[in-house]
């Protein structure tokens, strides 16, 4: 029970970090010599699935920005998918998918409400993909670990 409580706090703090990063935008993130500056997007939102994903897959506006956007929107959400089944023992892939989609819509909705970005359905798709990758990594990890525990 104590482990689950600690993991729940980690999940809450990580979720707050993601909201701060994506909604309330850090001005600058420094990772070693790399520096990333985020600024609020302006313009029209996107409600057409895969419109911006295909744009990025064509290397636009640049390959580095495309990769950063695609991988970043996925990778940031992988830990949530891994932590959810640790907190909620009866987590299924369908429940995880529903939470992933709801989380993506919540973040995109917050960007609209606080006027710090635009709504992009592709971000919801990429965020949900990240959560699901984390969930399936958890499932694979636990299945791999079970035979080791039985033999010990």
N, CA, C and O atoms as a GROMACS GRO file, in nm:
protein
  608
    1UNK      N    1   0.083  -0.120   0.000
    1UNK     CA    2   0.000   0.000   0.000
    1UNK      C    3   0.087   0.126   0.000
    1UNK      O    4   0.057   0.223  -0.069
    2UNK      N    5   0.195   0.122   0.078
    2UNK     CA    6   0.282   0.239   0.087
    2UNK      C    7   0.350   0.267  -0.047
    2UNK      O    8   0.366   0.383  -0.087
    3UNK      N    9   0.391   0.160  -0.118
    3UNK     CA   10   0.454   0.176  -0.249
    3UNK      C   11   0.357   0.240  -0.348
    3UNK      O   12   0.394   0.329  -0.425
    4UNK      N   13   0.232   0.193  -0.345
    4UNK     CA   14   0.132   0.251  -0.436
    4UNK      C   15   0.107   0.398  -0.408
    4UNK      O   16   0.085   0.476  -0.501
    5UNK      N   17   0.111   0.436  -0.282
    5UNK     CA   18   0.093   0.576  -0.245
    5UNK      C   19   0.209   0.661  -0.296
    5UNK      O   20   0.188   0.771  -0.348
    6UNK      N   21   0.328   0.610  -0.283
    6UNK     CA   22   0.446   0.682  -0.333
    6UNK      C   23   0.438   0.696  -0.485
    6UNK      O   24   0.465   0.802  -0.540
    7UNK      N   25   0.402   0.587  -0.553
    7UNK     CA   26   0.388   0.590  -0.698
    7UNK      C   27   0.277   0.686  -0.740
    7UNK      O   28   0.290   0.754  -0.841
    8UNK      N   29   0.168   0.692  -0.664
    8UNK     CA   30   0.059   0.786  -0.693
    8UNK      C   31   0.109   0.930  -0.684
    8UNK      O   32   0.074   1.013  -0.768
    9UNK      N   33   0.191   0.960  -0.583
    9UNK     CA   34   0.248   1.095  -0.571
    9UNK      C   35   0.341   1.124  -0.688
    9UNK      O   36   0.341   1.236  -0.741
   10UNK      N   37   0.420   1.026  -0.729
   10UNK     CA   38   0.508   1.045  -0.845
   10UNK      C   39   0.425   1.074  -0.969
   10UNK      O   40   0.458   1.163  -1.048
   11UNK      N   41   0.315   1.000  -0.987
   11UNK     CA   42   0.226   1.021  -1.101
   11UNK      C   43   0.165   1.161  -1.097
   11UNK      O   44   0.156   1.227  -1.201
   12UNK      N   45   0.123   1.206  -0.981
   12UNK     CA   46   0.064   1.340  -0.966
   12UNK      C   47   0.168   1.448  -0.998
   12UNK      O   48   0.140   1.542  -1.072
   13UNK      N   49   0.288   1.434  -0.943
   13UNK     CA   50   0.392   1.534  -0.968
   13UNK      C   51   0.436   1.534  -1.114
   13UNK      O   52   0.462   1.639  -1.171
   14UNK      N   53   0.446   1.416  -1.173
   14UNK     CA   54   0.484   1.409  -1.314
   14UNK      C   55   0.375   1.472  -1.402
   14UNK      O   56   0.406   1.542  -1.499
   15UNK      N   57   0.250   1.447  -1.369
   15UNK     CA   58   0.139   1.508  -1.444
   15UNK      C   59   0.142   1.659  -1.432
   15UNK      O   60   0.119   1.730  -1.530
   16UNK      N   61   0.171   1.709  -1.312
   16UNK     CA   62   0.183   1.854  -1.293
   16UNK      C   63   0.298   1.910  -1.375
   16UNK      O   64   0.287   2.019  -1.432
   17UNK      N   65   0.409   1.836  -1.381
   17UNK     CA   66   0.523   1.879  -1.462
   17UNK      C   67   0.483   1.890  -1.609
   17UNK      O   68   0.519   1.986  -1.676
   18UNK      N   69   0.410   1.790  -1.659
   18UNK     CA   70   0.367   1.792  -1.799
   18UNK      C   71   0.275   1.910  -1.826
   18UNK      O   72   0.287   1.977  -1.929
   19UNK      N   73   0.183   1.935  -1.734
   19UNK     CA   74   0.092   2.049  -1.752
   19UNK      C   75   0.171   2.180  -1.754
   19UNK      O   76   0.145   2.268  -1.836
   20UNK      N   77   0.267   2.192  -1.664
   20UNK     CA   78   0.351   2.313  -1.660
   20UNK      C   79   0.428   2.327  -1.791
   20UNK      O   80   0.437   2.437  -1.846
   21UNK      N   81   0.483   2.218  -1.840
   21UNK     CA   82   0.562   2.221  -1.962
   21UNK      C   83   0.479   2.252  -2.086
   21UNK      O   84   0.517   2.334  -2.169
   22UNK      N   85   0.364   2.185  -2.097
   22UNK     CA   86   0.285   2.197  -2.220
   22UNK      C   87   0.184   2.310  -2.218
   22UNK      O   88   0.155   2.370  -2.322
   23UNK      N   89   0.130   2.339  -2.102
   23UNK     CA   90   0.024   2.441  -2.096
   23UNK      C   91   0.081   2.577  -2.056
   23UNK      O   92   0.054   2.678  -2.121
   24UNK      N   93   0.158   2.578  -1.951
   24UNK     CA   94   0.209   2.705  -1.900
   24UNK      C   95   0.350   2.734  -1.946
   24UNK      O   96   0.418   2.822  -1.892
   25UNK      N   97   0.395   2.662  -2.047
   25UNK     CA   98   0.519   2.679  -2.121
   25UNK      C   99   0.637   2.734  -2.042
   25UNK      O  100   0.635   2.847  -1.993
   26UNK      N  101   0.739   2.651  -2.030
   26UNK     CA  102   0.867   2.700  -1.980
   26UNK      C  103   0.922   2.793  -2.088
   26UNK      O  104   0.906   2.766  -2.207
   27UNK      N  105   0.986   2.900  -2.047
   27UNK     CA  106   1.048   2.987  -2.146
   27UNK      C  107   1.167   2.919  -2.210
   27UNK      O  108   1.191   2.931  -2.331
   28UNK      N  109   1.242   2.846  -2.128
   28UNK     CA  110   1.361   2.782  -2.180
   28UNK      C  111   1.391   2.657  -2.100
   28UNK      O  112   1.390   2.660  -1.977
   29UNK      N  113   1.419   2.548  -2.169
   29UNK     CA  114   1.460   2.425  -2.103
   29UNK      C  115   1.605   2.401  -2.142
   29UNK      O  116   1.640   2.406  -2.260
   30UNK      N  117   1.689   2.376  -2.043
   30UNK     CA  118   1.830   2.350  -2.068
   30UNK      C  119   1.861   2.206  -2.030
   30UNK      O  120   1.835   2.163  -1.918
   31UNK      N  121   1.916   2.132  -2.126
   31UNK     CA  122   1.962   1.997  -2.102
   31UNK      C  123   2.106   1.992  -2.152
   31UNK      O  124   2.130   1.976  -2.272
   32UNK      N  125   2.200   2.005  -2.060
   32UNK     CA  126   2.340   2.013  -2.101
   32UNK      C  127   2.360   2.137  -2.186
   32UNK      O  128   2.330   2.248  -2.143
   33UNK      N  129   2.411   2.117  -2.306
   33UNK     CA  130   2.433   2.229  -2.398
   33UNK      C  131   2.312   2.258  -2.485
   33UNK      O  132   2.308   2.360  -2.555
   34UNK      N  133   2.212   2.169  -2.481
   34UNK     CA  134   2.092   2.189  -2.560
   34UNK      C  135   1.999   2.288  -2.491
   34UNK      O  136   1.983   2.284  -2.369
   35UNK      N  137   1.940   2.376  -2.566
   35UNK     CA  138   1.845   2.473  -2.512
   35UNK      C  139   1.721   2.474  -2.602
   35UNK      O  140   1.730   2.489  -2.723
   36UNK      N  141   1.606   2.457  -2.539
   36UNK     CA  142   1.481   2.457  -2.612
   36UNK      C  143   1.395   2.572  -2.564
   36UNK      O  144   1.368   2.584  -2.444
   37UNK      N  145   1.352   2.657  -2.656
   37UNK     CA  146   1.266   2.768  -2.620
   37UNK      C  147   1.127   2.739  -2.674
   37UNK      O  148   1.110   2.710  -2.792
   38UNK      N  149   1.028   2.748  -2.586
   38UNK     CA  150   0.890   2.724  -2.625
   38UNK      C  151   0.815   2.855  -2.616
   38UNK      O  152   0.833   2.932  -2.522
   39UNK      N  153   0.732   2.880  -2.714
   39UNK     CA  154   0.648   3.000  -2.708
   39UNK      C  155   0.508   2.960  -2.750
   39UNK      O  156   0.491   2.867  -2.829
   40UNK      N  157   0.408   3.030  -2.700
   40UNK     CA  158   0.271   2.994  -2.736
   40UNK      C  159   0.248   3.001  -2.886
   40UNK      O  160   0.294   3.093  -2.954
   41UNK      N  161   0.177   2.902  -2.937
   41UNK     CA  162   0.143   2.901  -3.079
   41UNK      C  163   0.021   2.990  -3.101
   41UNK      O  164  -0.064   3.005  -3.014
   42UNK      N  165   0.017   3.047  -3.217
   42UNK     CA  166  -0.099   3.125  -3.254
   42UNK      C  167  -0.148   3.073  -3.389
   42UNK      O  168  -0.075   3.006  -3.461
   43UNK      N  169  -0.270   3.105  -3.421
   43UNK     CA  170  -0.327   3.061  -3.548
   43UNK      C  171  -0.447   2.972  -3.525
   43UNK      O  172  -0.501   2.963  -3.415
   44UNK      N  173  -0.485   2.906  -3.632
   44UNK     CA  174  -0.601   2.820  -3.624
   44UNK      C  175  -0.563   2.684  -3.567
   44UNK      O  176  -0.452   2.636  -3.588
   45UNK      N  177  -0.656   2.624  -3.496
   45UNK     CA  178  -0.635   2.491  -3.442
   45UNK      C  179  -0.648   2.386  -3.551
   45UNK      O  180  -0.677   2.419  -3.667
   46UNK      N  181  -0.628   2.262  -3.515
   46UNK     CA  182  -0.639   2.151  -3.609
   46UNK      C  183  -0.732   2.046  -3.552
   46UNK      O  184  -0.706   1.992  -3.444
   47UNK      N  185  -0.838   2.017  -3.622
   47UNK     CA  186  -0.930   1.911  -3.582
   47UNK      C  187  -0.929   1.794  -3.682
   47UNK      O  188  -1.008   1.701  -3.670
   48UNK      N  189  -0.839   1.800  -3.780
   48UNK     CA  190  -0.828   1.695  -3.881
   48UNK      C  191  -0.718   1.598  -3.837
   48UNK      O  192  -0.600   1.634  -3.833
   49UNK      N  193  -0.756   1.474  -3.803
   49UNK     CA  194  -0.656   1.378  -3.757
   49UNK      C  195  -0.544   1.356  -3.860
   49UNK      O  196  -0.569   1.344  -3.980
   50UNK      N  197  -0.421   1.350  -3.811
   50UNK     CA  198  -0.299   1.322  -3.886
   50UNK      C  199  -0.254   1.436  -3.978
   50UNK      O  200  -0.157   1.419  -4.053
   51UNK      N  201  -0.320   1.549  -3.975
   51UNK     CA  202  -0.281   1.661  -4.061
   51UNK      C  203  -0.140   1.711  -4.024
   51UNK      O  204  -0.054   1.718  -4.111
   52UNK      N  205  -0.117   1.744  -3.898
   52UNK     CA  206   0.015   1.793  -3.860
   52UNK      C  207   0.116   1.678  -3.847
   52UNK      O  208   0.235   1.699  -3.867
   53UNK      N  209   0.068   1.558  -3.813
   53UNK     CA  210   0.159   1.444  -3.807
   53UNK      C  211   0.221   1.419  -3.944
   53UNK      O  212   0.342   1.400  -3.955
   54UNK      N  213   0.140   1.419  -4.049
   54UNK     CA  214   0.191   1.400  -4.185
   54UNK      C  215   0.283   1.514  -4.227
   54UNK      O  216   0.382   1.492  -4.296
   55UNK      N  217   0.249   1.635  -4.184
   55UNK     CA  218   0.333   1.752  -4.211
   55UNK      C  219   0.472   1.729  -4.152
   55UNK      O  220   0.573   1.752  -4.218
   56UNK      N  221   0.477   1.682  -4.027
   56UNK     CA  222   0.605   1.656  -3.960
   56UNK      C  223   0.677   1.537  -4.023
   56UNK      O  224   0.800   1.538  -4.034
   57UNK      N  225   0.604   1.434  -4.063
   57UNK     CA  226   0.666   1.317  -4.124
   57UNK      C  227   0.731   1.350  -4.259
   57UNK      O  228   0.814   1.274  -4.309
   58UNK      N  229   0.693   1.462  -4.316
   58UNK     CA  230   0.757   1.509  -4.440
   58UNK      C  231   0.878   1.598  -4.409
   58UNK      O  232   0.940   1.652  -4.500
   59UNK      N  233   0.911   1.611  -4.279
   59UNK     CA  234   1.028   1.688  -4.241
   59UNK      C  235   1.008   1.837  -4.236
   59UNK      O  236   1.103   1.914  -4.246
   60UNK      N  237   0.884   1.879  -4.220
   60UNK     CA  238   0.856   2.022  -4.217
   60UNK      C  239   0.826   2.068  -4.076
   60UNK      O  240   0.772   1.989  -3.999
   61UNK      N  241   0.857   2.186  -4.037
   61UNK     CA  242   0.934   2.287  -4.112
   61UNK      C  243   1.081   2.248  -4.128
   61UNK      O  244   1.143   2.284  -4.228
   62UNK      N  245   1.137   2.177  -4.032
   62UNK     CA  246   1.270   2.118  -4.045
   62UNK      C  247   1.264   1.980  -3.982
   62UNK      O  248   1.176   1.952  -3.901
   63UNK      N  249   1.359   1.894  -4.020
   63UNK     CA  250   1.359   1.759  -3.964
   63UNK      C  251   1.378   1.761  -3.813
   63UNK      O  252   1.314   1.684  -3.741
   64UNK      N  253   1.465   1.849  -3.765
   64UNK     CA  254   1.490   1.852  -3.620
   64UNK      C  255   1.364   1.894  -3.543
   64UNK      O  256   1.334   1.837  -3.439
   65UNK      N  257   1.292   1.993  -3.594
   65UNK     CA  258   1.168   2.036  -3.528
   65UNK      C  259   1.062   1.928  -3.539
   65UNK      O  260   0.986   1.905  -3.445
   66UNK      N  261   1.055   1.862  -3.653
   66UNK     CA  262   0.956   1.756  -3.674
   66UNK      C  263   0.979   1.641  -3.577
   66UNK      O  264   0.886   1.593  -3.513
   67UNK      N  265   1.104   1.597  -3.567
   67UNK     CA  266   1.137   1.486  -3.478
   67UNK      C  267   1.113   1.526  -3.333
   67UNK      O  268   1.057   1.449  -3.255
   68UNK      N  269   1.156   1.646  -3.297
   68UNK     CA  270   1.135   1.695  -3.160
   68UNK      C  271   0.986   1.696  -3.124
   68UNK      O  272   0.948   1.655  -3.015
   69UNK      N  273   0.903   1.743  -3.215
   69UNK     CA  274   0.760   1.751  -3.189
   69UNK      C  275   0.697   1.613  -3.180
   69UNK      O  276   0.623   1.584  -3.086
   70UNK      N  277   0.726   1.526  -3.277
   70UNK     CA  278   0.666   1.393  -3.277
   70UNK      C  279   0.713   1.309  -3.159
   70UNK      O  280   0.632   1.255  -3.084
   71UNK      N  281   0.844   1.299  -3.142
   71UNK     CA  282   0.899   1.217  -3.034
   71UNK      C  283   0.866   1.278  -2.899
   71UNK      O  284   0.834   1.206  -2.804
   72UNK      N  285   0.874   1.410  -2.889
   72UNK     CA  286   0.844   1.477  -2.762
   72UNK      C  287   0.701   1.454  -2.716
   72UNK      O  288   0.678   1.426  -2.598
   73UNK      N  289   0.606   1.466  -2.808
   73UNK     CA  290   0.465   1.446  -2.771
   73UNK      C  291   0.435   1.303  -2.732
   73UNK      O  292   0.340   1.278  -2.658
   74UNK      N  293   0.514   1.209  -2.780
   74UNK     CA  294   0.496   1.069  -2.742
   74UNK      C  295   0.573   1.039  -2.614
   74UNK      O  296   0.516   0.989  -2.517
   75UNK      N  297   0.702   1.070  -2.614
   75UNK     CA  298   0.791   1.032  -2.503
   75UNK      C  299   0.749   1.092  -2.369
   75UNK      O  300   0.763   1.027  -2.265
   76UNK      N  301   0.699   1.214  -2.370
   76UNK     CA  302   0.658   1.277  -2.243
   76UNK      C  303   0.547   1.200  -2.172
   76UNK      O  304   0.534   1.210  -2.050
   77UNK      N  305   0.469   1.125  -2.246
   77UNK     CA  306   0.353   1.058  -2.186
   77UNK      C  307   0.376   0.909  -2.157
   77UNK      O  308   0.290   0.845  -2.095
   78UNK      N  309   0.488   0.855  -2.200
   78UNK     CA  310   0.519   0.715  -2.173
   78UNK      C  311   0.520   0.684  -2.022
   78UNK      O  312   0.462   0.584  -1.981
   79UNK      N  313   0.584   0.767  -1.938
   79UNK     CA  314   0.584   0.737  -1.794
   79UNK      C  315   0.444   0.729  -1.733
   79UNK      O  316   0.422   0.652  -1.640
   80UNK      N  317   0.351   0.807  -1.784
   80UNK     CA  318   0.214   0.802  -1.730
   80UNK      C  319   0.154   0.664  -1.757
   80UNK      O  320   0.091   0.606  -1.669
   81UNK      N  321   0.173   0.613  -1.877
   81UNK     CA  322   0.121   0.481  -1.910
   81UNK      C  323   0.185   0.371  -1.827
   81UNK      O  324   0.122   0.269  -1.799
   82UNK      N  325   0.310   0.390  -1.788
   82UNK     CA  326   0.379   0.291  -1.706
   82UNK      C  327   0.336   0.301  -1.560
   82UNK      O  328   0.325   0.199  -1.491
   83UNK      N  329   0.310   0.422  -1.512
   83UNK     CA  330   0.275   0.443  -1.372
   83UNK      C  331   0.129   0.410  -1.341
   83UNK      O  332   0.097   0.364  -1.231
   84UNK      N  333   0.040   0.432  -1.436
   84UNK     CA  334  -0.104   0.409  -1.411
   84UNK      C  335  -0.134   0.269  -1.359
   84UNK      O  336  -0.205   0.257  -1.259
   85UNK      N  337  -0.085   0.161  -1.422
   85UNK     CA  338  -0.117   0.028  -1.370
   85UNK      C  339  -0.048  -0.003  -1.237
   85UNK      O  340  -0.089  -0.094  -1.166
   86UNK      N  341   0.056   0.071  -1.204
   86UNK     CA  342   0.118   0.053  -1.072
   86UNK      C  343   0.030   0.111  -0.962
   86UNK      O  344   0.030   0.061  -0.850
   87UNK      N  345  -0.044   0.216  -0.995
   87UNK     CA  346  -0.134   0.279  -0.897
   87UNK      C  347  -0.269   0.210  -0.897
   87UNK      O  348  -0.323   0.179  -0.791
   88UNK      N  349  -0.324   0.184  -1.015
   88UNK     CA  350  -0.455   0.120  -1.028
   88UNK      C  351  -0.434  -0.023  -1.078
   88UNK      O  352  -0.414  -0.044  -1.197
   89UNK      N  353  -0.438  -0.118  -0.988
   89UNK     CA  354  -0.406  -0.258  -1.019
   89UNK      C  355  -0.497  -0.319  -1.126
   89UNK      O  356  -0.454  -0.409  -1.198
   90UNK      N  357  -0.620  -0.274  -1.136
   90UNK     CA  358  -0.716  -0.331  -1.231
   90UNK      C  359  -0.719  -0.253  -1.364
   90UNK      O  360  -0.820  -0.253  -1.434
   91UNK      N  361  -0.608  -0.188  -1.397
   91UNK     CA  362  -0.601  -0.112  -1.521
   91UNK      C  363  -0.598  -0.208  -1.640
   91UNK      O  364  -0.518  -0.302  -1.644
   92UNK      N  365  -0.686  -0.183  -1.735
   92UNK     CA  366  -0.687  -0.260  -1.860
   92UNK      C  367  -0.640  -0.168  -1.972
   92UNK      O  368  -0.631  -0.047  -1.953
   93UNK      N  369  -0.611  -0.224  -2.087
   93UNK     CA  370  -0.566  -0.140  -2.198
   93UNK      C  371  -0.676  -0.043  -2.240
   93UNK      O  372  -0.647   0.070  -2.280
   94UNK      N  373  -0.802  -0.085  -2.231
   94UNK     CA  374  -0.912   0.003  -2.271
   94UNK      C  375  -0.928   0.120  -2.173
   94UNK      O  376  -0.947   0.234  -2.215
   95UNK      N  377  -0.921   0.091  -2.043
   95UNK     CA  378  -0.927   0.199  -1.943
   95UNK      C  379  -0.810   0.295  -1.961
   95UNK      O  380  -0.826   0.417  -1.950
   96UNK      N  381  -0.693   0.240  -1.988
   96UNK     CA  382  -0.575   0.323  -2.009
   96UNK      C  383  -0.592   0.411  -2.133
   96UNK      O  384  -0.555   0.529  -2.131
   97UNK      N  385  -0.648   0.355  -2.238
   97UNK     CA  386  -0.671   0.432  -2.360
   97UNK      C  387  -0.769   0.546  -2.335
   97UNK      O  388  -0.748   0.658  -2.382
   98UNK      N  389  -0.875   0.519  -2.261
   98UNK     CA  390  -0.973   0.623  -2.229
   98UNK      C  391  -0.908   0.736  -2.148
   98UNK      O  392  -0.930   0.854  -2.174
   99UNK      N  393  -0.828   0.698  -2.049
   99UNK     CA  394  -0.758   0.798  -1.967
   99UNK      C  395  -0.660   0.876  -2.054
   99UNK      O  396  -0.648   0.998  -2.040
  100UNK      N  397  -0.590   0.807  -2.144
  100UNK     CA  398  -0.493   0.873  -2.231
  100UNK      C  399  -0.560   0.977  -2.320
  100UNK      O  400  -0.510   1.089  -2.334
  101UNK      N  401  -0.671   0.941  -2.380
  101UNK     CA  402  -0.742   1.034  -2.468
  101UNK      C  403  -0.798   1.151  -2.386
  101UNK      O  404  -0.789   1.266  -2.428
  102UNK      N  405  -0.856   1.120  -2.270
  102UNK     CA  406  -0.909   1.227  -2.184
  102UNK      C  407  -0.799   1.323  -2.140
  102UNK      O  408  -0.819   1.444  -2.136
  103UNK      N  409  -0.682   1.269  -2.108
  103UNK     CA  410  -0.569   1.352  -2.068
  103UNK      C  411  -0.526   1.444  -2.182
  103UNK      O  412  -0.501   1.562  -2.161
  104UNK      N  413  -0.518   1.388  -2.302
  104UNK     CA  414  -0.481   1.469  -2.419
  104UNK      C  415  -0.580   1.580  -2.444
  104UNK      O  416  -0.541   1.694  -2.469
  105UNK      N  417  -0.710   1.549  -2.437
  105UNK     CA  418  -0.812   1.652  -2.457
  105UNK      C  419  -0.807   1.757  -2.345
  105UNK      O  420  -0.830   1.875  -2.369
  106UNK      N  421  -0.778   1.713  -2.224
  106UNK     CA  422  -0.769   1.807  -2.112
  106UNK      C  423  -0.656   1.906  -2.133
  106UNK      O  424  -0.674   2.026  -2.113
  107UNK      N  425  -0.541   1.858  -2.173
  107UNK     CA  426  -0.426   1.947  -2.194
  107UNK      C  427  -0.454   2.042  -2.310
  107UNK      O  428  -0.427   2.161  -2.300
  108UNK      N  429  -0.506   1.990  -2.420
  108UNK     CA  430  -0.538   2.076  -2.534
  108UNK      C  431  -0.647   2.177  -2.497
  108UNK      O  432  -0.642   2.292  -2.541
  109UNK      N  433  -0.745   2.135  -2.418
  109UNK     CA  434  -0.849   2.226  -2.373
  109UNK      C  435  -0.795   2.336  -2.282
  109UNK      O  436  -0.836   2.452  -2.291
  110UNK      N  437  -0.701   2.299  -2.196
  110UNK     CA  438  -0.640   2.399  -2.108
  110UNK      C  439  -0.562   2.503  -2.189
  110UNK      O  440  -0.562   2.622  -2.156
  111UNK      N  441  -0.496   2.459  -2.295
  111UNK     CA  442  -0.426   2.554  -2.382
  111UNK      C  443  -0.524   2.656  -2.441
  111UNK      O  444  -0.493   2.774  -2.452
  112UNK      N  445  -0.641   2.609  -2.479
  112UNK     CA  446  -0.743   2.700  -2.534
  112UNK      C  447  -0.796   2.795  -2.427
  112UNK      O  448  -0.804   2.916  -2.448
  113UNK      N  449  -0.833   2.739  -2.313
  113UNK     CA  450  -0.892   2.819  -2.205
  113UNK      C  451  -0.796   2.928  -2.157
  113UNK      O  452  -0.836   3.042  -2.138
  114UNK      N  453  -0.670   2.891  -2.139
  114UNK     CA  454  -0.572   2.986  -2.089
  114UNK      C  455  -0.505   3.066  -2.201
  114UNK      O  456  -0.418   3.149  -2.176
  115UNK      N  457  -0.547   3.040  -2.325
  115UNK     CA  458  -0.496   3.111  -2.442
  115UNK      C  459  -0.343   3.108  -2.451
  115UNK      O  460  -0.278   3.210  -2.473
  116UNK      N  461  -0.290   2.990  -2.432
  116UNK     CA  462  -0.144   2.973  -2.441
  116UNK      C  463  -0.105   2.880  -2.556
  116UNK      O  464   0.012   2.844  -2.570
  117UNK      N  465  -0.199   2.842  -2.637
  117UNK     CA  466  -0.171   2.755  -2.749
  117UNK      C  467  -0.295   2.732  -2.831
  117UNK      O  468  -0.398   2.796  -2.809
  118UNK      N  469  -0.285   2.640  -2.925
  118UNK     CA  470  -0.398   2.607  -3.010
  118UNK      C  471  -0.435   2.461  -2.991
  118UNK      O  472  -0.352   2.381  -2.948
  119UNK      N  473  -0.558   2.428  -3.021
  119UNK     CA  474  -0.604   2.290  -3.011
  119UNK      C  475  -0.554   2.214  -3.133
  119UNK      O  476  -0.573   2.258  -3.246
  120UNK      N  477  -0.490   2.099  -3.111
  120UNK     CA  478  -0.444   2.014  -3.221
  120UNK      C  479  -0.479   1.870  -3.187
  120UNK      O  480  -0.425   1.813  -3.093
  121UNK      N  481  -0.569   1.812  -3.264
  121UNK     CA  482  -0.611   1.674  -3.240
  121UNK      C  483  -0.493   1.578  -3.254
  121UNK      O  484  -0.492   1.472  -3.191
  122UNK      N  485  -0.395   1.614  -3.335
  122UNK     CA  486  -0.277   1.528  -3.351
  122UNK      C  487  -0.196   1.520  -3.222
  122UNK      O  488  -0.134   1.418  -3.195
  123UNK      N  489  -0.195   1.626  -3.144
  123UNK     CA  490  -0.129   1.620  -3.014
  123UNK      C  491  -0.199   1.521  -2.922
  123UNK      O  492  -0.135   1.448  -2.847
  124UNK      N  493  -0.332   1.519  -2.928
  124UNK     CA  494  -0.410   1.422  -2.849
  124UNK      C  495  -0.373   1.280  -2.892
  124UNK      O  496  -0.354   1.193  -2.808
  125UNK      N  497  -0.363   1.257  -3.021
  125UNK     CA  498  -0.328   1.125  -3.074
  125UNK      C  499  -0.188   1.085  -3.029
  125UNK      O  500  -0.167   0.973  -2.983
  126UNK      N  501  -0.092   1.175  -3.043
  126UNK     CA  502   0.047   1.145  -3.006
  126UNK      C  503   0.061   1.124  -2.856
  126UNK      O  504   0.133   1.034  -2.811
  127UNK      N  505  -0.009   1.206  -2.777
  127UNK     CA  506  -0.005   1.190  -2.631
  127UNK      C  507  -0.064   1.055  -2.590
  127UNK      O  508  -0.008   0.985  -2.505
  128UNK      N  509  -0.176   1.018  -2.651
  128UNK     CA  510  -0.239   0.889  -2.620
  128UNK      C  511  -0.149   0.774  -2.663
  128UNK      O  512  -0.141   0.673  -2.593
  129UNK      N  513  -0.081   0.788  -2.775
  129UNK     CA  514   0.013   0.686  -2.819
  129UNK      C  515   0.125   0.668  -2.716
  129UNK      O  516   0.166   0.556  -2.686
  130UNK      N  517   0.174   0.778  -2.662
  130UNK     CA  518   0.278   0.772  -2.560
  130UNK      C  519   0.231   0.698  -2.435
  130UNK      O  520   0.303   0.615  -2.381
  131UNK      N  521   0.109   0.730  -2.389
  131UNK     CA  522   0.054   0.662  -2.271
  131UNK      C  523   0.041   0.512  -2.299
  131UNK      O  524   0.074   0.430  -2.214
  132UNK      N  525  -0.007   0.478  -2.417
  132UNK     CA  526  -0.027   0.337  -2.449
  132UNK      C  527   0.107   0.263  -2.464
  132UNK      O  528   0.117   0.145  -2.427
  133UNK      N  529   0.209   0.328  -2.516
  133UNK     CA  530   0.342   0.266  -2.521
  133UNK      C  531   0.390   0.237  -2.380
  133UNK      O  532   0.445   0.130  -2.354
  134UNK      N  533   0.369   0.331  -2.289
  134UNK     CA  534   0.407   0.310  -2.150
  134UNK      C  535   0.329   0.195  -2.088
  134UNK      O  536   0.386   0.114  -2.014
  135UNK      N  537   0.200   0.188  -2.116
  135UNK     CA  538   0.117   0.079  -2.062
  135UNK      C  539   0.166  -0.056  -2.113
  135UNK      O  540   0.183  -0.149  -2.035
  136UNK      N  541   0.189  -0.067  -2.244
  136UNK     CA  542   0.232  -0.195  -2.301
  136UNK      C  543   0.373  -0.230  -2.253
  136UNK      O  544   0.405  -0.348  -2.237
  137UNK      N  545   0.457  -0.130  -2.231
  137UNK     CA  546   0.590  -0.157  -2.173
  137UNK      C  547   0.575  -0.216  -2.033
  137UNK      O  548   0.648  -0.308  -1.995
  138UNK      N  549   0.479  -0.163  -1.957
  138UNK     CA  550   0.453  -0.216  -1.823
  138UNK      C  551   0.405  -0.361  -1.832
  138UNK      O  552   0.451  -0.446  -1.756
  139UNK      N  553   0.313  -0.390  -1.923
  139UNK     CA  554   0.259  -0.525  -1.939
  139UNK      C  555   0.371  -0.622  -1.977
  139UNK      O  556   0.382  -0.730  -1.919
  140UNK      N  557   0.453  -0.583  -2.072
  140UNK     CA  558   0.565  -0.668  -2.114
  140UNK      C  559   0.663  -0.688  -2.000
  140UNK      O  560   0.711  -0.800  -1.977
  141UNK      N  561   0.694  -0.582  -1.928
  141UNK     CA  562   0.788  -0.589  -1.816
  141UNK      C  563   0.737  -0.684  -1.708
  141UNK      O  564   0.813  -0.766  -1.656
  142UNK      N  565   0.608  -0.674  -1.674
  142UNK     CA  566   0.555  -0.760  -1.568
  142UNK      C  567   0.549  -0.906  -1.614
  142UNK      O  568   0.573  -0.996  -1.533
  143UNK      N  569   0.518  -0.932  -1.741
  143UNK     CA  570   0.517  -1.070  -1.790
  143UNK      C  571   0.657  -1.127  -1.795
  143UNK      O  572   0.677  -1.246  -1.768
  144UNK      N  573   0.755  -1.046  -1.828
  144UNK     CA  574   0.894  -1.089  -1.832
  144UNK      C  575   0.945  -1.116  -1.690
  144UNK      O  576   1.024  -1.207  -1.668
  145UNK      N  577   0.898  -1.037  -1.598
  145UNK     CA  578   0.947  -1.047  -1.460
  145UNK      C  579   0.882  -1.162  -1.382
  145UNK      O  580   0.944  -1.217  -1.291
  146UNK      N  581   0.759  -1.200  -1.415
  146UNK     CA  582   0.690  -1.307  -1.343
  146UNK      C  583   0.765  -1.440  -1.343
  146UNK      O  584   0.776  -1.500  -1.236
  147UNK      N  585   0.816  -1.489  -1.455
  147UNK     CA  586   0.891  -1.616  -1.450
  147UNK      C  587   1.016  -1.606  -1.363
  147UNK      O  588   1.056  -1.703  -1.299
  148UNK      N  589   1.078  -1.489  -1.359
  148UNK     CA  590   1.197  -1.470  -1.276
  148UNK      C  591   1.161  -1.478  -1.128
  148UNK      O  592   1.238  -1.532  -1.048
  149UNK      N  593   1.046  -1.425  -1.091
  149UNK     CA  594   1.003  -1.426  -0.951
  149UNK      C  595   0.967  -1.569  -0.906
  149UNK      O  596   0.993  -1.606  -0.792
  150UNK      N  597   0.908  -1.647  -0.996
  150UNK     CA  598   0.868  -1.785  -0.961
  150UNK      C  599   0.991  -1.874  -0.941
  150UNK      O  600   0.989  -1.963  -0.856
  151UNK      N  601   1.098  -1.850  -1.019
  151UNK     CA  602   1.215  -1.933  -1.008
  151UNK      C  603   1.305  -1.893  -0.890
  151UNK      O  604   1.392  -1.970  -0.850
  152UNK      N  605   1.283  -1.775  -0.835
  152UNK     CA  606   1.368  -1.729  -0.723
  152UNK      C  607   1.330  -1.789  -0.590
  152UNK      O  608   1.393  -1.758  -0.489
   0.00000   0.00000   0.00000
